[in-house]
Amino acid sequence: MEISNLLNMDGNIVLGIVNERLRLECSTIEELVSRYELDNDELNEKMEALGYHYDPISNQFK
């Protein structure tokens, strides 16, 4: 799936895709944003607006 426009999608869809990519492909949020050329601040703002924060221990947004 192409995720170049990920941050323009509905937040709940973004949450699912991001957590899936973190679980299957990327060991850190830094690796995820680098691999998919995402803006880290914009991703975190979108997730915080939904009430989620990145948890580095579980490597997912909770």
PDB file of N, CA, C, O and CB in Angstrom:
ATOM      1  N   MET A   1       0.846  -1.187   0.000  1.00  0.00           N
ATOM      2  CA  MET A   1       0.000   0.000   0.000  1.00  0.00           C
ATOM      3  C   MET A   1       0.882   1.238   0.000  1.00  0.00           C
ATOM      4  O   MET A   1       1.859   1.318   0.744  1.00  0.00           O
ATOM      5  CB  MET A   1      -0.957   0.005   1.220  1.00  0.00           C
ATOM      6  N   GLU A   2       0.533   2.188  -0.828  1.00  0.00           N
ATOM      7  CA  GLU A   2       1.256   3.451  -0.900  1.00  0.00           C
ATOM      8  C   GLU A   2       0.806   4.339   0.251  1.00  0.00           C
ATOM      9  O   GLU A   2      -0.390   4.573   0.423  1.00  0.00           O
ATOM     10  CB  GLU A   2       1.026   4.155  -2.268  1.00  0.00           C
ATOM     11  N   ILE A   3       1.744   4.832   1.034  1.00  0.00           N
ATOM     12  CA  ILE A   3       1.352   5.672   2.165  1.00  0.00           C
ATOM     13  C   ILE A   3       1.956   7.070   2.065  1.00  0.00           C
ATOM     14  O   ILE A   3       2.117   7.749   3.079  1.00  0.00           O
ATOM     15  CB  ILE A   3       1.773   5.019   3.476  1.00  0.00           C
ATOM     16  N   SER A   4       2.291   7.503   0.848  1.00  0.00           N
ATOM     17  CA  SER A   4       2.883   8.830   0.699  1.00  0.00           C
ATOM     18  C   SER A   4       1.916   9.934   1.117  1.00  0.00           C
ATOM     19  O   SER A   4       2.353  11.000   1.550  1.00  0.00           O
ATOM     20  CB  SER A   4       3.324   9.046  -0.742  1.00  0.00           C
ATOM     21  N   ASN A   5       0.616   9.699   0.995  1.00  0.00           N
ATOM     22  CA  ASN A   5      -0.389  10.683   1.401  1.00  0.00           C
ATOM     23  C   ASN A   5      -1.049  10.301   2.715  1.00  0.00           C
ATOM     24  O   ASN A   5      -2.169  10.722   3.008  1.00  0.00           O
ATOM     25  CB  ASN A   5      -1.446  10.834   0.318  1.00  0.00           C
ATOM     26  N   LEU A   6      -0.355   9.514   3.488  1.00  0.00           N
ATOM     27  CA  LEU A   6      -0.902   8.977   4.732  1.00  0.00           C
ATOM     28  C   LEU A   6      -1.474  10.052   5.649  1.00  0.00           C
ATOM     29  O   LEU A   6      -2.568   9.883   6.188  1.00  0.00           O
ATOM     30  CB  LEU A   6       0.164   8.213   5.465  1.00  0.00           C
ATOM     31  N   LEU A   7      -0.758  11.141   5.831  1.00  0.00           N
ATOM     32  CA  LEU A   7      -1.180  12.147   6.797  1.00  0.00           C
ATOM     33  C   LEU A   7      -2.404  12.933   6.347  1.00  0.00           C
ATOM     34  O   LEU A   7      -2.965  13.704   7.125  1.00  0.00           O
ATOM     35  CB  LEU A   7      -0.051  13.094   7.066  1.00  0.00           C
ATOM     36  N   ASN A   8      -2.825  12.744   5.095  1.00  0.00           N
ATOM     37  CA  ASN A   8      -4.051  13.379   4.603  1.00  0.00           C
ATOM     38  C   ASN A   8      -5.282  12.506   4.814  1.00  0.00           C
ATOM     39  O   ASN A   8      -6.406  12.937   4.559  1.00  0.00           O
ATOM     40  CB  ASN A   8      -3.910  13.711   3.130  1.00  0.00           C
ATOM     41  N   MET A   9      -5.067  11.275   5.280  1.00  0.00           N
ATOM     42  CA  MET A   9      -6.171  10.333   5.489  1.00  0.00           C
ATOM     43  C   MET A   9      -6.834  10.562   6.839  1.00  0.00           C
ATOM     44  O   MET A   9      -6.322  11.294   7.685  1.00  0.00           O
ATOM     45  CB  MET A   9      -5.670   8.887   5.389  1.00  0.00           C
ATOM     46  N   ASP A  10      -7.974   9.926   7.021  1.00  0.00           N
ATOM     47  CA  ASP A  10      -8.683   9.937   8.299  1.00  0.00           C
ATOM     48  C   ASP A  10      -7.755   9.424   9.395  1.00  0.00           C
ATOM     49  O   ASP A  10      -7.018   8.461   9.184  1.00  0.00           O
ATOM     50  CB  ASP A  10      -9.975   9.077   8.228  1.00  0.00           C
ATOM     51  N   GLY A  11      -7.787  10.056  10.550  1.00  0.00           N
ATOM     52  CA  GLY A  11      -6.893   9.718  11.643  1.00  0.00           C
ATOM     53  C   GLY A  11      -6.960   8.283  12.096  1.00  0.00           C
ATOM     54  O   GLY A  11      -5.934   7.699  12.447  1.00  0.00           O
ATOM     55  N   ASN A  12      -8.158   7.692  12.098  1.00  0.00           N
ATOM     56  CA  ASN A  12      -8.293   6.302  12.529  1.00  0.00           C
ATOM     57  C   ASN A  12      -7.640   5.338  11.542  1.00  0.00           C
ATOM     58  O   ASN A  12      -7.088   4.311  11.939  1.00  0.00           O
ATOM     59  CB  ASN A  12      -9.764   5.948  12.702  1.00  0.00           C
ATOM     60  N   ILE A  13      -7.705   5.671  10.272  1.00  0.00           N
ATOM     61  CA  ILE A  13      -7.025   4.860   9.259  1.00  0.00           C
ATOM     62  C   ILE A  13      -5.518   4.997   9.422  1.00  0.00           C
ATOM     63  O   ILE A  13      -4.782   4.015   9.322  1.00  0.00           O
ATOM     64  CB  ILE A  13      -7.456   5.280   7.828  1.00  0.00           C
ATOM     65  N   VAL A  14      -5.066   6.219   9.672  1.00  0.00           N
ATOM     66  CA  VAL A  14      -3.637   6.472   9.887  1.00  0.00           C
ATOM     67  C   VAL A  14      -3.143   5.651  11.081  1.00  0.00           C
ATOM     68  O   VAL A  14      -2.085   5.027  11.010  1.00  0.00           O
ATOM     69  CB  VAL A  14      -3.371   7.990  10.119  1.00  0.00           C
ATOM     70  N   LEU A  15      -3.889   5.652  12.153  1.00  0.00           N
ATOM     71  CA  LEU A  15      -3.518   4.887  13.344  1.00  0.00           C
ATOM     72  C   LEU A  15      -3.311   3.420  13.010  1.00  0.00           C
ATOM     73  O   LEU A  15      -2.298   2.835  13.394  1.00  0.00           O
ATOM     74  CB  LEU A  15      -4.586   5.030  14.426  1.00  0.00           C
ATOM     75  N   GLY A  16      -4.245   2.828  12.310  1.00  0.00           N
ATOM     76  CA  GLY A  16      -4.139   1.418  11.954  1.00  0.00           C
ATOM     77  C   GLY A  16      -2.949   1.127  11.066  1.00  0.00           C
ATOM     78  O   GLY A  16      -2.221   0.160  11.293  1.00  0.00           O
ATOM     79  N   ILE A  17      -2.746   1.953  10.058  1.00  0.00           N
ATOM     80  CA  ILE A  17      -1.634   1.740   9.132  1.00  0.00           C
ATOM     81  C   ILE A  17      -0.303   1.921   9.840  1.00  0.00           C
ATOM     82  O   ILE A  17       0.601   1.099   9.689  1.00  0.00           O
ATOM     83  CB  ILE A  17      -1.733   2.698   7.940  1.00  0.00           C
ATOM     84  N   VAL A  18      -0.178   2.994  10.614  1.00  0.00           N
ATOM     85  CA  VAL A  18       1.080   3.282  11.297  1.00  0.00           C
ATOM     86  C   VAL A  18       1.419   2.176  12.286  1.00  0.00           C
ATOM     87  O   VAL A  18       2.558   1.710  12.316  1.00  0.00           O
ATOM     88  CB  VAL A  18       1.004   4.633  12.019  1.00  0.00           C
ATOM     89  N   ASN A  19       0.461   1.750  13.089  1.00  0.00           N
ATOM     90  CA  ASN A  19       0.745   0.688  14.057  1.00  0.00           C
ATOM     91  C   ASN A  19       1.081  -0.629  13.356  1.00  0.00           C
ATOM     92  O   ASN A  19       1.911  -1.396  13.845  1.00  0.00           O
ATOM     93  CB  ASN A  19      -0.453   0.492  14.994  1.00  0.00           C
ATOM     94  N   GLU A  20       0.444  -0.895  12.219  1.00  0.00           N
ATOM     95  CA  GLU A  20       0.779  -2.094  11.458  1.00  0.00           C
ATOM     96  C   GLU A  20       2.218  -2.019  10.939  1.00  0.00           C
ATOM     97  O   GLU A  20       2.972  -2.985  11.055  1.00  0.00           O
ATOM     98  CB  GLU A  20      -0.204  -2.280  10.285  1.00  0.00           C
ATOM     99  N   ARG A  21       2.591  -0.888  10.376  1.00  0.00           N
ATOM    100  CA  ARG A  21       3.955  -0.735   9.850  1.00  0.00           C
ATOM    101  C   ARG A  21       4.986  -0.803  10.975  1.00  0.00           C
ATOM    102  O   ARG A  21       6.071  -1.352  10.785  1.00  0.00           O
ATOM    103  CB  ARG A  21       4.093   0.599   9.088  1.00  0.00           C
ATOM    104  N   LEU A  22       4.664  -0.258  12.126  1.00  0.00           N
ATOM    105  CA  LEU A  22       5.577  -0.339  13.263  1.00  0.00           C
ATOM    106  C   LEU A  22       5.730  -1.783  13.735  1.00  0.00           C
ATOM    107  O   LEU A  22       6.822  -2.207  14.112  1.00  0.00           O
ATOM    108  CB  LEU A  22       5.079   0.545  14.415  1.00  0.00           C
ATOM    109  N   ARG A  23       4.648  -2.522  13.711  1.00  0.00           N
ATOM    110  CA  ARG A  23       4.674  -3.912  14.170  1.00  0.00           C
ATOM    111  C   ARG A  23       5.421  -4.811  13.182  1.00  0.00           C
ATOM    112  O   ARG A  23       6.171  -5.695  13.595  1.00  0.00           O
ATOM    113  CB  ARG A  23       3.244  -4.430  14.373  1.00  0.00           C
ATOM    114  N   LEU A  24       5.221  -4.590  11.884  1.00  0.00           N
ATOM    115  CA  LEU A  24       5.750  -5.521  10.886  1.00  0.00           C
ATOM    116  C   LEU A  24       7.061  -5.103  10.235  1.00  0.00           C
ATOM    117  O   LEU A  24       7.841  -5.961   9.822  1.00  0.00           O
ATOM    118  CB  LEU A  24       4.744  -5.713   9.832  1.00  0.00           C
ATOM    119  N   GLU A  25       7.320  -3.791  10.135  1.00  0.00           N
ATOM    120  CA  GLU A  25       8.447  -3.347   9.312  1.00  0.00           C
ATOM    121  C   GLU A  25       9.469  -2.468  10.019  1.00  0.00           C
ATOM    122  O   GLU A  25      10.650  -2.511   9.674  1.00  0.00           O
ATOM    123  CB  GLU A  25       7.929  -2.615   8.149  1.00  0.00           C
ATOM    124  N   CYS A  26       9.057  -1.685  10.984  1.00  0.00           N
ATOM    125  CA  CYS A  26       9.940  -0.661  11.546  1.00  0.00           C
ATOM    126  C   CYS A  26      10.086  -0.851  13.056  1.00  0.00           C
ATOM    127  O   CYS A  26       9.099  -1.032  13.769  1.00  0.00           O
ATOM    128  CB  CYS A  26       9.400   0.753  11.234  1.00  0.00           C
ATOM    129  N   SER A  27      11.309  -0.807  13.519  1.00  0.00           N
ATOM    130  CA  SER A  27      11.551  -1.035  14.946  1.00  0.00           C
ATOM    131  C   SER A  27      11.449   0.237  15.780  1.00  0.00           C
ATOM    132  O   SER A  27      11.450   0.169  17.009  1.00  0.00           O
ATOM    133  CB  SER A  27      12.913  -1.648  15.139  1.00  0.00           C
ATOM    134  N   THR A  28      11.359   1.406  15.126  1.00  0.00           N
ATOM    135  CA  THR A  28      11.207   2.678  15.843  1.00  0.00           C
ATOM    136  C   THR A  28      10.371   3.636  15.015  1.00  0.00           C
ATOM    137  O   THR A  28      10.197   3.448  13.810  1.00  0.00           O
ATOM    138  CB  THR A  28      12.587   3.307  16.163  1.00  0.00           C
ATOM    139  N   ILE A  29       9.855   4.663  15.672  1.00  0.00           N
ATOM    140  CA  ILE A  29       9.101   5.700  14.962  1.00  0.00           C
ATOM    141  C   ILE A  29      10.014   6.461  14.002  1.00  0.00           C
ATOM    142  O   ILE A  29       9.582   6.889  12.931  1.00  0.00           O
ATOM    143  CB  ILE A  29       8.444   6.679  15.964  1.00  0.00           C
ATOM    144  N   GLU A  30      11.276   6.625  14.390  1.00  0.00           N
ATOM    145  CA  GLU A  30      12.233   7.320  13.534  1.00  0.00           C
ATOM    146  C   GLU A  30      12.451   6.564  12.226  1.00  0.00           C
ATOM    147  O   GLU A  30      12.544   7.168  11.157  1.00  0.00           O
ATOM    148  CB  GLU A  30      13.565   7.502  14.265  1.00  0.00           C
ATOM    149  N   GLU A  31      12.531   5.247  12.323  1.00  0.00           N
ATOM    150  CA  GLU A  31      12.685   4.427  11.123  1.00  0.00           C
ATOM    151  C   GLU A  31      11.454   4.547  10.231  1.00  0.00           C
ATOM    152  O   GLU A  31      11.576   4.631   9.009  1.00  0.00           O
ATOM    153  CB  GLU A  31      12.927   2.956  11.502  1.00  0.00           C
ATOM    154  N   LEU A  32      10.281   4.555  10.833  1.00  0.00           N
ATOM    155  CA  LEU A  32       9.037   4.686  10.076  1.00  0.00           C
ATOM    156  C   LEU A  32       8.979   5.998   9.307  1.00  0.00           C
ATOM    157  O   LEU A  32       8.720   6.001   8.104  1.00  0.00           O
ATOM    158  CB  LEU A  32       7.840   4.584  11.008  1.00  0.00           C
ATOM    159  N   VAL A  33       9.219   7.115   9.992  1.00  0.00           N
ATOM    160  CA  VAL A  33       9.111   8.413   9.311  1.00  0.00           C
ATOM    161  C   VAL A  33      10.194   8.567   8.256  1.00  0.00           C
ATOM    162  O   VAL A  33       9.969   9.208   7.229  1.00  0.00           O
ATOM    163  CB  VAL A  33       9.199   9.563  10.322  1.00  0.00           C
ATOM    164  N   SER A  34      11.351   7.996   8.492  1.00  0.00           N
ATOM    165  CA  SER A  34      12.424   8.052   7.496  1.00  0.00           C
ATOM    166  C   SER A  34      12.087   7.194   6.280  1.00  0.00           C
ATOM    167  O   SER A  34      12.223   7.645   5.143  1.00  0.00           O
ATOM    168  CB  SER A  34      13.753   7.591   8.112  1.00  0.00           C
ATOM    169  N   ARG A  35      11.651   5.971   6.515  1.00  0.00           N
ATOM    170  CA  ARG A  35      11.352   5.042   5.413  1.00  0.00           C
ATOM    171  C   ARG A  35      10.240   5.572   4.515  1.00  0.00           C
ATOM    172  O   ARG A  35      10.311   5.447   3.292  1.00  0.00           O
ATOM    173  CB  ARG A  35      10.958   3.670   5.966  1.00  0.00           C
ATOM    174  N   TYR A  36       9.215   6.163   5.120  1.00  0.00           N
ATOM    175  CA  TYR A  36       8.061   6.615   4.344  1.00  0.00           C
ATOM    176  C   TYR A  36       8.044   8.125   4.113  1.00  0.00           C
ATOM    177  O   TYR A  36       7.058   8.676   3.624  1.00  0.00           O
ATOM    178  CB  TYR A  36       6.793   6.203   5.039  1.00  0.00           C
ATOM    179  N   GLU A  37       9.146   8.790   4.470  1.00  0.00           N
ATOM    180  CA  GLU A  37       9.304  10.230   4.256  1.00  0.00           C
ATOM    181  C   GLU A  37       8.123  11.019   4.814  1.00  0.00           C
ATOM    182  O   GLU A  37       7.527  11.852   4.131  1.00  0.00           O
ATOM    183  CB  GLU A  37       9.467  10.525   2.768  1.00  0.00           C
ATOM    184  N   LEU A  38       7.803  10.731   6.071  1.00  0.00           N
ATOM    185  CA  LEU A  38       6.723  11.414   6.774  1.00  0.00           C
ATOM    186  C   LEU A  38       7.303  12.508   7.664  1.00  0.00           C
ATOM    187  O   LEU A  38       8.476  12.461   8.037  1.00  0.00           O
ATOM    188  CB  LEU A  38       5.888  10.413   7.611  1.00  0.00           C
ATOM    189  N   ASP A  39       6.480  13.481   7.996  1.00  0.00           N
ATOM    190  CA  ASP A  39       6.880  14.523   8.944  1.00  0.00           C
ATOM    191  C   ASP A  39       6.540  14.034  10.347  1.00  0.00           C
ATOM    192  O   ASP A  39       5.370  13.842  10.678  1.00  0.00           O
ATOM    193  CB  ASP A  39       6.169  15.896   8.631  1.00  0.00           C
ATOM    194  N   ASN A  40       7.563  13.832  11.166  1.00  0.00           N
ATOM    195  CA  ASN A  40       7.375  13.285  12.512  1.00  0.00           C
ATOM    196  C   ASN A  40       6.435  14.146  13.348  1.00  0.00           C
ATOM    197  O   ASN A  40       5.546  13.622  14.019  1.00  0.00           O
ATOM    198  CB  ASN A  40       8.718  13.155  13.218  1.00  0.00           C
ATOM    199  N   ASP A  41       6.624  15.463  13.312  1.00  0.00           N
ATOM    200  CA  ASP A  41       5.777  16.358  14.104  1.00  0.00           C
ATOM    201  C   ASP A  41       4.324  16.294  13.641  1.00  0.00           C
ATOM    202  O   ASP A  41       3.407  16.267  14.462  1.00  0.00           O
ATOM    203  CB  ASP A  41       6.294  17.800  14.015  1.00  0.00           C
ATOM    204  N   GLU A  42       4.120  16.272  12.346  1.00  0.00           N
ATOM    205  CA  GLU A  42       2.760  16.222  11.804  1.00  0.00           C
ATOM    206  C   GLU A  42       2.074  14.904  12.174  1.00  0.00           C
ATOM    207  O   GLU A  42       0.891  14.891  12.512  1.00  0.00           O
ATOM    208  CB  GLU A  42       2.784  16.398  10.270  1.00  0.00           C
ATOM    209  N   LEU A  43       2.813  13.804  12.110  1.00  0.00           N
ATOM    210  CA  LEU A  43       2.258  12.501  12.503  1.00  0.00           C
ATOM    211  C   LEU A  43       1.875  12.510  13.974  1.00  0.00           C
ATOM    212  O   LEU A  43       0.776  12.085  14.332  1.00  0.00           O
ATOM    213  CB  LEU A  43       3.268  11.368  12.225  1.00  0.00           C
ATOM    214  N   ASN A  44       2.771  12.990  14.829  1.00  0.00           N
ATOM    215  CA  ASN A  44       2.475  13.040  16.259  1.00  0.00           C
ATOM    216  C   ASN A  44       1.299  13.956  16.568  1.00  0.00           C
ATOM    217  O   ASN A  44       0.481  13.631  17.429  1.00  0.00           O
ATOM    218  CB  ASN A  44       3.697  13.500  17.026  1.00  0.00           C
ATOM    219  N   GLU A  45       1.196  15.083  15.893  1.00  0.00           N
ATOM    220  CA  GLU A  45       0.062  15.992  16.101  1.00  0.00           C
ATOM    221  C   GLU A  45      -1.248  15.329  15.715  1.00  0.00           C
ATOM    222  O   GLU A  45      -2.249  15.458  16.420  1.00  0.00           O
ATOM    223  CB  GLU A  45       0.250  17.282  15.294  1.00  0.00           C
ATOM    224  N   LYS A  46      -1.241  14.619  14.593  1.00  0.00           N
ATOM    225  CA  LYS A  46      -2.457  13.941  14.140  1.00  0.00           C
ATOM    226  C   LYS A  46      -2.883  12.878  15.153  1.00  0.00           C
ATOM    227  O   LYS A  46      -4.067  12.755  15.467  1.00  0.00           O
ATOM    228  CB  LYS A  46      -2.237  13.299  12.751  1.00  0.00           C
ATOM    229  N   MET A  47      -1.921  12.116  15.661  1.00  0.00           N
ATOM    230  CA  MET A  47      -2.243  11.072  16.634  1.00  0.00           C
ATOM    231  C   MET A  47      -2.663  11.659  17.973  1.00  0.00           C
ATOM    232  O   MET A  47      -3.572  11.132  18.614  1.00  0.00           O
ATOM    233  CB  MET A  47      -1.051  10.149  16.828  1.00  0.00           C
ATOM    234  N   GLU A  48      -2.024  12.739  18.409  1.00  0.00           N
ATOM    235  CA  GLU A  48      -2.402  13.396  19.660  1.00  0.00           C
ATOM    236  C   GLU A  48      -3.817  13.966  19.578  1.00  0.00           C
ATOM    237  O   GLU A  48      -4.536  13.974  20.578  1.00  0.00           O
ATOM    238  CB  GLU A  48      -1.405  14.510  20.000  1.00  0.00           C
ATOM    239  N   ALA A  49      -4.220  14.437  18.413  1.00  0.00           N
ATOM    240  CA  ALA A  49      -5.577  14.959  18.230  1.00  0.00           C
ATOM    241  C   ALA A  49      -6.615  13.862  18.451  1.00  0.00           C
ATOM    242  O   ALA A  49      -7.749  14.143  18.839  1.00  0.00           O
ATOM    243  CB  ALA A  49      -5.738  15.564  16.823  1.00  0.00           C
ATOM    244  N   LEU A  50      -6.227  12.621  18.206  1.00  0.00           N
ATOM    245  CA  LEU A  50      -7.117  11.480  18.435  1.00  0.00           C
ATOM    246  C   LEU A  50      -6.967  10.906  19.841  1.00  0.00           C
ATOM    247  O   LEU A  50      -7.710  10.004  20.229  1.00  0.00           O
ATOM    248  CB  LEU A  50      -6.847  10.394  17.407  1.00  0.00           C
ATOM    249  N   GLY A  51      -6.008  11.426  20.600  1.00  0.00           N
ATOM    250  CA  GLY A  51      -5.793  10.950  21.962  1.00  0.00           C
ATOM    251  C   GLY A  51      -4.750   9.851  22.075  1.00  0.00           C
ATOM    252  O   GLY A  51      -4.698   9.158  23.091  1.00  0.00           O
ATOM    253  N   TYR A  52      -3.911   9.674  21.047  1.00  0.00           N
ATOM    254  CA  TYR A  52      -2.887   8.633  21.062  1.00  0.00           C
ATOM    255  C   TYR A  52      -1.508   9.250  21.161  1.00  0.00           C
ATOM    256  O   TYR A  52      -1.248  10.327  20.625  1.00  0.00           O
ATOM    257  CB  TYR A  52      -2.986   7.754  19.812  1.00  0.00           C
ATOM    258  N   HIS A  53      -0.623   8.543  21.862  1.00  0.00           N
ATOM    259  CA  HIS A  53       0.780   8.958  21.988  1.00  0.00           C
ATOM    260  C   HIS A  53       1.648   7.749  21.665  1.00  0.00           C
ATOM    261  O   HIS A  53       1.269   6.607  21.926  1.00  0.00           O
ATOM    262  CB  HIS A  53       1.098   9.521  23.432  1.00  0.00           C
ATOM    263  N   TYR A  54       2.810   8.019  21.098  1.00  0.00           N
ATOM    264  CA  TYR A  54       3.728   6.935  20.766  1.00  0.00           C
ATOM    265  C   TYR A  54       4.365   6.374  22.030  1.00  0.00           C
ATOM    266  O   TYR A  54       4.880   7.121  22.862  1.00  0.00           O
ATOM    267  CB  TYR A  54       4.812   7.423  19.793  1.00  0.00           C
ATOM    268  N   ASP A  55       4.327   5.071  22.163  1.00  0.00           N
ATOM    269  CA  ASP A  55       4.954   4.367  23.283  1.00  0.00           C
ATOM    270  C   ASP A  55       6.151   3.595  22.739  1.00  0.00           C
ATOM    271  O   ASP A  55       5.974   2.587  22.055  1.00  0.00           O
ATOM    272  CB  ASP A  55       3.937   3.405  24.004  1.00  0.00           C
ATOM    273  N   PRO A  56       7.380   4.059  23.034  1.00  0.00           N
ATOM    274  CA  PRO A  56       8.567   3.404  22.476  1.00  0.00           C
ATOM    275  C   PRO A  56       8.785   1.988  23.014  1.00  0.00           C
ATOM    276  O   PRO A  56       9.433   1.179  22.350  1.00  0.00           O
ATOM    277  CB  PRO A  56       9.789   4.240  22.764  1.00  0.00           C
ATOM    278  N   ILE A  57       8.271   1.679  24.170  1.00  0.00           N
ATOM    279  CA  ILE A  57       8.453   0.332  24.729  1.00  0.00           C
ATOM    280  C   ILE A  57       7.686  -0.701  23.906  1.00  0.00           C
ATOM    281  O   ILE A  57       8.218  -1.762  23.580  1.00  0.00           O
ATOM    282  CB  ILE A  57       7.988   0.287  26.203  1.00  0.00           C
ATOM    283  N   SER A  58       6.446  -0.389  23.576  1.00  0.00           N
ATOM    284  CA  SER A  58       5.655  -1.324  22.764  1.00  0.00           C
ATOM    285  C   SER A  58       5.755  -1.015  21.269  1.00  0.00           C
ATOM    286  O   SER A  58       5.248  -1.772  20.441  1.00  0.00           O
ATOM    287  CB  SER A  58       4.189  -1.284  23.199  1.00  0.00           C
ATOM    288  N   ASN A  59       6.412   0.100  20.924  1.00  0.00           N
ATOM    289  CA  ASN A  59       6.583   0.538  19.549  1.00  0.00           C
ATOM    290  C   ASN A  59       5.236   0.662  18.820  1.00  0.00           C
ATOM    291  O   ASN A  59       5.040   0.129  17.727  1.00  0.00           O
ATOM    292  CB  ASN A  59       7.495  -0.432  18.807  1.00  0.00           C
ATOM    293  N   GLN A  60       4.323   1.385  19.471  1.00  0.00           N
ATOM    294  CA  GLN A  60       3.026   1.636  18.845  1.00  0.00           C
ATOM    295  C   GLN A  60       2.386   2.871  19.459  1.00  0.00           C
ATOM    296  O   GLN A  60       2.786   3.344  20.523  1.00  0.00           O
ATOM    297  CB  GLN A  60       2.095   0.414  18.997  1.00  0.00           C
ATOM    298  N   PHE A  61       1.385   3.375  18.761  1.00  0.00           N
ATOM    299  CA  PHE A  61       0.601   4.475  19.316  1.00  0.00           C
ATOM    300  C   PHE A  61      -0.491   3.867  20.161  1.00  0.00           C
ATOM    301  O   PHE A  61      -1.208   2.965  19.728  1.00  0.00           O
ATOM    302  CB  PHE A  61       0.008   5.395  18.196  1.00  0.00           C
ATOM    303  N   LYS A  62      -0.611   4.381  21.390  1.00  0.00           N
ATOM    304  CA  LYS A  62      -1.630   3.891  22.326  1.00  0.00           C
ATOM    305  C   LYS A  62      -2.477   5.050  22.788  1.00  0.00           C
ATOM    306  O   LYS A  62      -3.399   4.863  23.582  1.00  0.00           O
ATOM    307  CB  LYS A  62      -0.987   3.173  23.538  1.00  0.00           C
TER     308      LYS A  62
END
